[in-house]
Amino acid sequence: MPPDEFFAALAETGAAAKFKALEQAFKKALTELRVYRVGGSARVDIYVLGKAASGEWQAPHTTSVAT
């Protein structure tokens, strides 16, 4: 999914300012950004994939758990 779409959904949360800062950090450090959500409805792995200035691909990972 495009990162703008992913981060737009997070703008509605109580931590919106923190997510905006995280989005800006990713956009500054990485190009060709994409966000991948993998998994079921209760637990979803989220990967932010992008290319660093060195040319290496990097993919920070987190997990989202729906309660």
Rosetta blueprint (number, residue, H / E / L):
1 M L
2 P L
3 P H
4 D H
5 E H
6 F H
7 F H
8 A H
9 A H
10 L H
11 A L
12 E L
13 T L
14 G L
15 A L
16 A H
17 A H
18 K H
19 F H
20 K H
21 A H
22 L H
23 E H
24 Q H
25 A H
26 F H
27 K H
28 K H
29 A H
30 L L
31 T E
32 E E
33 L E
34 R E
35 V E
36 Y E
37 R E
38 V E
39 G E
40 G L
41 S L
42 A L
43 R E
44 V E
45 D E
46 I E
47 Y E
48 V E
49 L E
50 G E
51 K E
52 A L
53 A L
54 S L
55 G L
56 E L
57 W E
58 Q E
59 A L
60 P L
61 H E
62 T E
63 T E
64 S E
65 V E
66 A L
67 T L
